[in-house]
Amino acid sequence: MNDTNFDRIEDFLDGELSNEQLKEFEKNLLDDSDLQLELSLHEEVEDAIMEQDVMDLRNKLESIETPPTETKKRKYKYLSKWNITAASLALLIGLGSLMYLTNHKSSYSNDKVYSNYYKPYNVVINTRSSDVTVDNLLVSALKSYESKDYRTALSLFKKILDKDSTNITGNFYSGVSNLEINEYSKANKNFDRVMRHKNNLFIEQTEWYLGFCYLMTNERDKAIVQFNSIAKGNSFYKTKAREILNRLE
Protein backbone atom coordinates (compact mmCIF):
# COMPACT_ATOMS: atom_id res chain seq x y z
CA MET A 1 0.00 0.00 0.00
CA ASN A 2 1.43 3.38 -0.95
CA ASP A 3 1.42 6.26 1.54
CA THR A 4 -1.29 8.18 -0.30
CA ASN A 5 -3.74 5.27 -0.29
CA PHE A 6 -2.89 4.48 3.34
CA ASP A 7 -3.68 8.03 4.45
CA ARG A 8 -6.89 8.17 2.38
CA ILE A 9 -8.12 4.86 3.80
CA GLU A 10 -7.29 6.00 7.35
CA ASP A 11 -9.19 9.24 6.83
CA PHE A 12 -12.10 7.35 5.24
CA LEU A 13 -12.42 4.92 8.15
CA ASP A 14 -12.08 7.77 10.68
CA GLY A 15 -14.73 9.86 8.88
CA GLU A 16 -12.30 12.70 8.22
CA LEU A 17 -12.76 13.05 4.46
CA SER A 18 -14.53 16.12 3.15
CA ASN A 19 -17.65 15.62 1.01
CA GLU A 20 -15.64 16.10 -2.19
CA GLN A 21 -12.87 13.76 -1.00
CA LEU A 22 -15.47 11.16 0.00
CA LYS A 23 -17.13 11.29 -3.41
CA GLU A 24 -13.76 10.92 -5.15
CA PHE A 25 -12.75 8.06 -2.85
CA GLU A 26 -16.00 6.14 -3.42
CA LYS A 27 -15.72 6.70 -7.17
CA ASN A 28 -12.16 5.34 -7.07
CA LEU A 29 -13.41 2.31 -5.15
CA LEU A 30 -15.89 1.50 -7.92
CA ASP A 31 -13.12 1.53 -10.52
CA ASP A 32 -10.07 0.26 -8.59
CA SER A 33 -10.16 -3.33 -7.34
CA ASP A 34 -6.72 -2.89 -5.74
CA LEU A 35 -8.03 -0.03 -3.62
CA GLN A 36 -11.02 -2.18 -2.61
CA LEU A 37 -8.62 -4.93 -1.52
CA GLU A 38 -6.45 -2.47 0.43
CA LEU A 39 -9.51 -1.14 2.26
CA SER A 40 -10.64 -4.67 3.14
CA LEU A 41 -7.17 -5.60 4.39
CA HIS A 42 -6.99 -2.41 6.41
CA GLU A 43 -10.31 -3.17 8.10
CA GLU A 44 -9.24 -6.75 8.79
CA VAL A 45 -6.00 -5.53 10.39
CA GLU A 46 -8.00 -3.20 12.65
CA ASP A 47 -10.27 -6.10 13.61
CA ALA A 48 -7.23 -8.24 14.39
CA ILE A 49 -5.76 -5.48 16.57
CA MET A 50 -9.03 -5.26 18.48
CA GLU A 51 -9.06 -9.02 18.99
CA GLN A 52 -5.47 -8.89 20.26
CA ASP A 53 -6.40 -6.12 22.69
CA VAL A 54 -9.16 -8.34 24.07
CA MET A 55 -6.71 -11.24 24.47
CA ASP A 56 -4.21 -8.98 26.25
CA LEU A 57 -6.92 -7.80 28.64
CA ARG A 58 -7.96 -11.39 29.34
CA ASN A 59 -4.36 -12.37 30.12
CA LYS A 60 -3.96 -9.42 32.48
CA LEU A 61 -7.16 -10.32 34.31
CA GLU A 62 -6.04 -13.92 34.68
CA SER A 63 -2.71 -12.78 36.13
CA ILE A 64 -4.59 -10.65 38.70
CA GLU A 65 -6.95 -13.49 39.63
CA THR A 66 -4.24 -16.18 39.94
CA PRO A 67 -0.71 -14.91 40.78
CA PRO A 68 1.71 -17.16 38.86
CA THR A 69 4.56 -17.45 41.40
CA GLU A 70 4.87 -18.31 45.10
CA THR A 71 6.43 -14.93 45.78
CA LYS A 72 3.48 -13.16 44.23
CA LYS A 73 1.07 -15.43 46.11
CA ARG A 74 2.65 -14.51 49.44
CA LYS A 75 2.59 -10.83 48.52
CA TYR A 76 -1.04 -11.13 47.49
CA LYS A 77 -1.91 -12.87 50.79
CA TYR A 78 -0.72 -9.96 52.91
CA LEU A 79 -2.41 -7.14 51.03
CA SER A 80 -4.33 -4.75 53.24
CA LYS A 81 -8.14 -4.94 53.24
CA TRP A 82 -8.24 -1.71 51.26
CA ASN A 83 -5.96 -3.06 48.53
CA ILE A 84 -7.95 -6.28 48.34
CA THR A 85 -11.17 -4.30 47.92
CA ALA A 86 -9.60 -2.08 45.26
CA ALA A 87 -8.18 -5.10 43.42
CA SER A 88 -11.58 -6.83 43.54
CA LEU A 89 -13.32 -3.77 42.13
CA ALA A 90 -10.74 -3.48 39.36
CA LEU A 91 -11.21 -7.16 38.55
CA LEU A 92 -15.00 -6.82 38.42
CA ILE A 93 -14.78 -3.75 36.18
CA GLY A 94 -12.25 -5.49 33.95
CA LEU A 95 -14.36 -8.64 33.70
CA GLY A 96 -17.42 -6.54 32.93
CA SER A 97 -15.56 -4.80 30.10
CA LEU A 98 -14.29 -8.11 28.78
CA MET A 99 -17.76 -9.64 28.86
CA TYR A 100 -19.11 -6.64 26.99
CA LEU A 101 -16.40 -6.86 24.32
CA THR A 102 -16.96 -10.57 23.79
CA ASN A 103 -20.76 -10.66 24.05
CA HIS A 104 -22.11 -7.33 22.80
CA LYS A 105 -22.10 -8.52 19.20
CA SER A 106 -25.28 -10.52 19.83
CA SER A 107 -27.15 -7.68 21.52
CA TYR A 108 -27.66 -5.50 18.45
CA SER A 109 -31.26 -4.82 17.52
CA ASN A 110 -32.31 -4.28 13.90
CA ASP A 111 -32.58 -0.54 14.60
CA LYS A 112 -29.09 -0.38 16.10
CA VAL A 113 -27.50 -2.19 13.17
CA TYR A 114 -29.32 0.16 10.83
CA SER A 115 -28.24 3.31 12.67
CA ASN A 116 -24.61 2.13 12.93
CA TYR A 117 -24.09 0.92 9.38
CA TYR A 118 -26.59 2.59 7.09
CA LYS A 119 -25.83 5.82 5.28
CA PRO A 120 -27.30 7.18 2.05
CA TYR A 121 -25.39 6.62 -1.17
CA ASN A 122 -23.66 9.64 -2.69
CA VAL A 123 -24.26 10.73 -6.28
CA VAL A 124 -21.07 9.59 -7.99
CA ILE A 125 -22.15 9.25 -11.63
CA ASN A 126 -23.95 11.12 -14.35
CA THR A 127 -26.08 9.12 -16.77
CA ARG A 128 -27.50 9.99 -20.14
CA SER A 129 -30.53 8.53 -21.84
CA SER A 130 -31.81 8.80 -25.38
CA ASP A 131 -34.76 10.81 -24.07
CA VAL A 132 -33.86 14.44 -23.39
CA THR A 133 -36.86 14.86 -21.07
CA VAL A 134 -35.78 11.90 -18.95
CA ASP A 135 -32.22 13.19 -18.92
CA ASN A 136 -33.30 16.61 -17.66
CA LEU A 137 -35.58 15.06 -15.03
CA LEU A 138 -32.74 12.85 -13.84
CA VAL A 139 -30.41 15.81 -13.37
CA SER A 140 -33.08 17.66 -11.36
CA ALA A 141 -33.91 14.56 -9.31
CA LEU A 142 -30.27 13.92 -8.43
CA LYS A 143 -29.82 17.56 -7.41
CA SER A 144 -32.79 17.27 -5.04
CA TYR A 145 -31.37 13.99 -3.74
CA GLU A 146 -27.96 15.57 -3.08
CA SER A 147 -29.61 18.41 -1.17
CA LYS A 148 -31.46 15.80 0.95
CA ASP A 149 -34.85 16.90 -0.39
CA TYR A 150 -35.87 13.28 -0.78
CA ARG A 151 -39.60 13.78 -1.29
CA THR A 152 -39.01 16.16 -4.21
CA ALA A 153 -36.43 13.74 -5.59
CA LEU A 154 -38.94 10.89 -5.37
CA SER A 155 -41.59 12.84 -7.26
CA LEU A 156 -39.06 13.50 -10.06
CA PHE A 157 -37.81 9.92 -10.10
CA LYS A 158 -41.45 8.80 -10.37
CA LYS A 159 -41.88 10.84 -13.56
CA ILE A 160 -38.82 9.07 -14.98
CA LEU A 161 -40.12 5.64 -13.96
CA ASP A 162 -43.57 6.41 -15.39
CA LYS A 163 -41.83 6.74 -18.75
CA ASP A 164 -39.49 3.79 -18.21
CA SER A 165 -40.11 1.55 -15.19
CA THR A 166 -36.82 -0.27 -15.81
CA ASN A 167 -34.62 2.84 -15.47
CA ILE A 168 -31.83 1.55 -13.19
CA THR A 169 -30.67 4.91 -11.85
CA GLY A 170 -34.22 6.06 -11.14
CA ASN A 171 -35.07 2.85 -9.29
CA PHE A 172 -31.86 2.77 -7.27
CA TYR A 173 -31.97 6.36 -6.03
CA SER A 174 -35.74 6.09 -5.45
CA GLY A 175 -34.99 3.13 -3.20
CA VAL A 176 -32.42 5.04 -1.16
CA SER A 177 -34.74 8.07 -0.99
CA ASN A 178 -37.50 5.84 0.36
CA LEU A 179 -35.13 4.50 3.01
CA GLU A 180 -34.38 8.09 4.03
CA ILE A 181 -38.06 8.81 4.72
CA ASN A 182 -38.71 5.42 6.34
CA GLU A 183 -40.75 3.95 3.47
CA TYR A 184 -38.98 0.60 3.61
CA SER A 185 -41.48 -1.52 1.68
CA LYS A 186 -41.44 0.93 -1.23
CA ALA A 187 -37.64 0.93 -1.17
CA ASN A 188 -37.71 -2.86 -1.35
CA LYS A 189 -39.78 -2.74 -4.56
CA ASN A 190 -37.37 -0.30 -6.22
CA PHE A 191 -34.36 -2.41 -5.28
CA ASP A 192 -36.07 -5.57 -6.55
CA ARG A 193 -36.36 -3.96 -9.99
CA VAL A 194 -32.63 -3.21 -10.01
CA MET A 195 -31.82 -6.76 -8.86
CA ARG A 196 -33.88 -8.27 -11.67
CA HIS A 197 -31.59 -6.59 -14.20
CA LYS A 198 -28.59 -8.27 -12.54
CA ASN A 199 -25.51 -6.89 -14.31
CA ASN A 200 -25.62 -3.15 -13.81
CA LEU A 201 -23.64 -0.38 -12.14
CA PHE A 202 -25.69 -0.46 -8.94
CA ILE A 203 -26.01 -4.18 -8.29
CA GLU A 204 -23.58 -4.35 -5.32
CA GLN A 205 -25.02 -1.22 -3.73
CA THR A 206 -28.55 -2.56 -4.21
CA GLU A 207 -27.70 -5.87 -2.52
CA TRP A 208 -26.32 -3.88 0.42
CA TYR A 209 -29.34 -1.59 0.83
CA LEU A 210 -31.78 -4.47 0.36
CA GLY A 211 -30.36 -5.99 3.54
CA PHE A 212 -31.34 -2.84 5.44
CA CYS A 213 -34.84 -3.00 3.95
CA TYR A 214 -35.26 -6.48 5.41
CA LEU A 215 -33.98 -5.31 8.79
CA MET A 216 -36.42 -2.41 8.98
CA THR A 217 -39.40 -4.54 7.90
CA ASN A 218 -38.46 -7.00 10.69
CA GLU A 219 -37.45 -9.74 8.26
CA ARG A 220 -34.29 -10.52 10.21
CA ASP A 221 -33.78 -13.99 8.72
CA LYS A 222 -33.91 -12.54 5.20
CA ALA A 223 -31.46 -9.82 6.24
CA ILE A 224 -29.03 -12.44 7.56
CA VAL A 225 -29.27 -14.39 4.29
CA GLN A 226 -28.71 -11.17 2.32
CA PHE A 227 -25.67 -10.01 4.30
CA ASN A 228 -24.27 -13.54 4.32
CA SER A 229 -24.42 -13.59 0.52
CA ILE A 230 -22.54 -10.29 0.40
CA ALA A 231 -19.94 -11.49 2.92
CA LYS A 232 -19.19 -14.59 0.84
CA GLY A 233 -18.75 -12.65 -2.40
CA ASN A 234 -16.26 -10.09 -3.68
CA SER A 235 -18.41 -7.05 -3.04
CA PHE A 236 -16.92 -3.82 -1.72
CA TYR A 237 -19.30 -4.25 1.23
CA LYS A 238 -18.21 -7.77 2.23
CA THR A 239 -16.17 -6.72 5.30
CA LYS A 240 -19.00 -4.58 6.66
CA ALA A 241 -21.44 -7.39 5.91
CA ARG A 242 -19.35 -9.75 8.08
CA GLU A 243 -19.45 -7.20 10.89
CA ILE A 244 -23.22 -6.95 10.64
CA LEU A 245 -23.58 -10.74 10.70
CA ASN A 246 -21.55 -10.84 13.92
CA ARG A 247 -24.07 -8.42 15.41
CA LEU A 248 -27.14 -10.28 14.16
CA GLU A 249 -26.35 -13.95 14.59
C-alpha positions as CSV (number, residue, x, y, z in Angstrom):
1,M,0.0,0.0,0.0
2,N,1.4,3.4,-0.9
3,D,1.4,6.3,1.5
4,T,-1.3,8.2,-0.3
5,N,-3.7,5.3,-0.3
6,F,-2.9,4.5,3.3
7,D,-3.7,8.0,4.5
8,R,-6.9,8.2,2.4
9,I,-8.1,4.9,3.8
10,E,-7.3,6.0,7.4
11,D,-9.2,9.2,6.8
12,F,-12.1,7.3,5.2
13,L,-12.4,4.9,8.2
14,D,-12.1,7.8,10.7
15,G,-14.7,9.9,8.9
16,E,-12.3,12.7,8.2
17,L,-12.8,13.0,4.5
18,S,-14.5,16.1,3.2
19,N,-17.6,15.6,1.0
20,E,-15.6,16.1,-2.2
21,Q,-12.9,13.8,-1.0
22,L,-15.5,11.2,0.0
23,K,-17.1,11.3,-3.4
24,E,-13.8,10.9,-5.2
25,F,-12.8,8.1,-2.8
26,E,-16.0,6.1,-3.4
27,K,-15.7,6.7,-7.2
28,N,-12.2,5.3,-7.1
29,L,-13.4,2.3,-5.2
30,L,-15.9,1.5,-7.9
31,D,-13.1,1.5,-10.5
32,D,-10.1,0.3,-8.6
33,S,-10.2,-3.3,-7.3
34,D,-6.7,-2.9,-5.7
35,L,-8.0,0.0,-3.6
36,Q,-11.0,-2.2,-2.6
37,L,-8.6,-4.9,-1.5
38,E,-6.5,-2.5,0.4
39,L,-9.5,-1.1,2.3
40,S,-10.6,-4.7,3.1
41,L,-7.2,-5.6,4.4
42,H,-7.0,-2.4,6.4
43,E,-10.3,-3.2,8.1
44,E,-9.2,-6.8,8.8
45,V,-6.0,-5.5,10.4
46,E,-8.0,-3.2,12.6
47,D,-10.3,-6.1,13.6
48,A,-7.2,-8.2,14.4
49,I,-5.8,-5.5,16.6
50,M,-9.0,-5.3,18.5
51,E,-9.1,-9.0,19.0
52,Q,-5.5,-8.9,20.3
53,D,-6.4,-6.1,22.7
54,V,-9.2,-8.3,24.1
55,M,-6.7,-11.2,24.5
56,D,-4.2,-9.0,26.2
57,L,-6.9,-7.8,28.6
58,R,-8.0,-11.4,29.3
59,N,-4.4,-12.4,30.1
60,K,-4.0,-9.4,32.5
61,L,-7.2,-10.3,34.3
62,E,-6.0,-13.9,34.7
63,S,-2.7,-12.8,36.1
64,I,-4.6,-10.7,38.7
65,E,-6.9,-13.5,39.6
66,T,-4.2,-16.2,39.9
67,P,-0.7,-14.9,40.8
68,P,1.7,-17.2,38.9
69,T,4.6,-17.4,41.4
70,E,4.9,-18.3,45.1
71,T,6.4,-14.9,45.8
72,K,3.5,-13.2,44.2
73,K,1.1,-15.4,46.1
74,R,2.7,-14.5,49.4
75,K,2.6,-10.8,48.5
76,Y,-1.0,-11.1,47.5
77,K,-1.9,-12.9,50.8
78,Y,-0.7,-10.0,52.9
79,L,-2.4,-7.1,51.0
80,S,-4.3,-4.7,53.2
81,K,-8.1,-4.9,53.2
82,W,-8.2,-1.7,51.3
83,N,-6.0,-3.1,48.5
84,I,-8.0,-6.3,48.3
85,T,-11.2,-4.3,47.9
86,A,-9.6,-2.1,45.3
87,A,-8.2,-5.1,43.4
88,S,-11.6,-6.8,43.5
89,L,-13.3,-3.8,42.1
90,A,-10.7,-3.5,39.4
91,L,-11.2,-7.2,38.6
92,L,-15.0,-6.8,38.4
93,I,-14.8,-3.8,36.2
94,G,-12.3,-5.5,34.0
95,L,-14.4,-8.6,33.7
96,G,-17.4,-6.5,32.9
97,S,-15.6,-4.8,30.1
98,L,-14.3,-8.1,28.8
99,M,-17.8,-9.6,28.9
100,Y,-19.1,-6.6,27.0
101,L,-16.4,-6.9,24.3
102,T,-17.0,-10.6,23.8
103,N,-20.8,-10.7,24.0
104,H,-22.1,-7.3,22.8
105,K,-22.1,-8.5,19.2
106,S,-25.3,-10.5,19.8
107,S,-27.2,-7.7,21.5
108,Y,-27.7,-5.5,18.4
109,S,-31.3,-4.8,17.5
110,N,-32.3,-4.3,13.9
111,D,-32.6,-0.5,14.6
112,K,-29.1,-0.4,16.1
113,V,-27.5,-2.2,13.2
114,Y,-29.3,0.2,10.8
115,S,-28.2,3.3,12.7
116,N,-24.6,2.1,12.9
117,Y,-24.1,0.9,9.4
118,Y,-26.6,2.6,7.1
119,K,-25.8,5.8,5.3
120,P,-27.3,7.2,2.0
121,Y,-25.4,6.6,-1.2
122,N,-23.7,9.6,-2.7
123,V,-24.3,10.7,-6.3
124,V,-21.1,9.6,-8.0
125,I,-22.1,9.2,-11.6
126,N,-23.9,11.1,-14.3
127,T,-26.1,9.1,-16.8
128,R,-27.5,10.0,-20.1
129,S,-30.5,8.5,-21.8
130,S,-31.8,8.8,-25.4
131,D,-34.8,10.8,-24.1
132,V,-33.9,14.4,-23.4
133,T,-36.9,14.9,-21.1
134,V,-35.8,11.9,-18.9
135,D,-32.2,13.2,-18.9
136,N,-33.3,16.6,-17.7
137,L,-35.6,15.1,-15.0
138,L,-32.7,12.9,-13.8
139,V,-30.4,15.8,-13.4
140,S,-33.1,17.7,-11.4
141,A,-33.9,14.6,-9.3
142,L,-30.3,13.9,-8.4
143,K,-29.8,17.6,-7.4
144,S,-32.8,17.3,-5.0
145,Y,-31.4,14.0,-3.7
146,E,-28.0,15.6,-3.1
147,S,-29.6,18.4,-1.2
148,K,-31.5,15.8,0.9
149,D,-34.8,16.9,-0.4
150,Y,-35.9,13.3,-0.8
151,R,-39.6,13.8,-1.3
152,T,-39.0,16.2,-4.2
153,A,-36.4,13.7,-5.6
154,L,-38.9,10.9,-5.4
155,S,-41.6,12.8,-7.3
156,L,-39.1,13.5,-10.1
157,F,-37.8,9.9,-10.1
158,K,-41.5,8.8,-10.4
159,K,-41.9,10.8,-13.6
160,I,-38.8,9.1,-15.0
161,L,-40.1,5.6,-14.0
162,D,-43.6,6.4,-15.4
163,K,-41.8,6.7,-18.8
164,D,-39.5,3.8,-18.2
165,S,-40.1,1.5,-15.2
166,T,-36.8,-0.3,-15.8
167,N,-34.6,2.8,-15.5
168,I,-31.8,1.6,-13.2
169,T,-30.7,4.9,-11.9
170,G,-34.2,6.1,-11.1
171,N,-35.1,2.9,-9.3
172,F,-31.9,2.8,-7.3
173,Y,-32.0,6.4,-6.0
174,S,-35.7,6.1,-5.5
175,G,-35.0,3.1,-3.2
176,V,-32.4,5.0,-1.2
177,S,-34.7,8.1,-1.0
178,N,-37.5,5.8,0.4
179,L,-35.1,4.5,3.0
180,E,-34.4,8.1,4.0
181,I,-38.1,8.8,4.7
182,N,-38.7,5.4,6.3
183,E,-40.8,3.9,3.5
184,Y,-39.0,0.6,3.6
185,S,-41.5,-1.5,1.7
186,K,-41.4,0.9,-1.2
187,A,-37.6,0.9,-1.2
188,N,-37.7,-2.9,-1.4
189,K,-39.8,-2.7,-4.6
190,N,-37.4,-0.3,-6.2
191,F,-34.4,-2.4,-5.3
192,D,-36.1,-5.6,-6.6
193,R,-36.4,-4.0,-10.0
194,V,-32.6,-3.2,-10.0
195,M,-31.8,-6.8,-8.9
196,R,-33.9,-8.3,-11.7
197,H,-31.6,-6.6,-14.2
198,K,-28.6,-8.3,-12.5
199,N,-25.5,-6.9,-14.3
200,N,-25.6,-3.1,-13.8
201,L,-23.6,-0.4,-12.1
202,F,-25.7,-0.5,-8.9
203,I,-26.0,-4.2,-8.3
204,E,-23.6,-4.4,-5.3
205,Q,-25.0,-1.2,-3.7
206,T,-28.6,-2.6,-4.2
207,E,-27.7,-5.9,-2.5
208,W,-26.3,-3.9,0.4
209,Y,-29.3,-1.6,0.8
210,L,-31.8,-4.5,0.4
211,G,-30.4,-6.0,3.5
212,F,-31.3,-2.8,5.4
213,C,-34.8,-3.0,3.9
214,Y,-35.3,-6.5,5.4
215,L,-34.0,-5.3,8.8
216,M,-36.4,-2.4,9.0
217,T,-39.4,-4.5,7.9
218,N,-38.5,-7.0,10.7
219,E,-37.4,-9.7,8.3
220,R,-34.3,-10.5,10.2
221,D,-33.8,-14.0,8.7
222,K,-33.9,-12.5,5.2
223,A,-31.5,-9.8,6.2
224,I,-29.0,-12.4,7.6
225,V,-29.3,-14.4,4.3
226,Q,-28.7,-11.2,2.3
227,F,-25.7,-10.0,4.3
228,N,-24.3,-13.5,4.3
229,S,-24.4,-13.6,0.5
230,I,-22.5,-10.3,0.4
231,A,-19.9,-11.5,2.9
232,K,-19.2,-14.6,0.8
233,G,-18.7,-12.7,-2.4
234,N,-16.3,-10.1,-3.7
235,S,-18.4,-7.0,-3.0
236,F,-16.9,-3.8,-1.7
237,Y,-19.3,-4.3,1.2
238,K,-18.2,-7.8,2.2
239,T,-16.2,-6.7,5.3
240,K,-19.0,-4.6,6.7
241,A,-21.4,-7.4,5.9
242,R,-19.4,-9.8,8.1
243,E,-19.4,-7.2,10.9
244,I,-23.2,-6.9,10.6
245,L,-23.6,-10.7,10.7
246,N,-21.5,-10.8,13.9
247,R,-24.1,-8.4,15.4
248,L,-27.1,-10.3,14.2
249,E,-26.3,-14.0,14.6
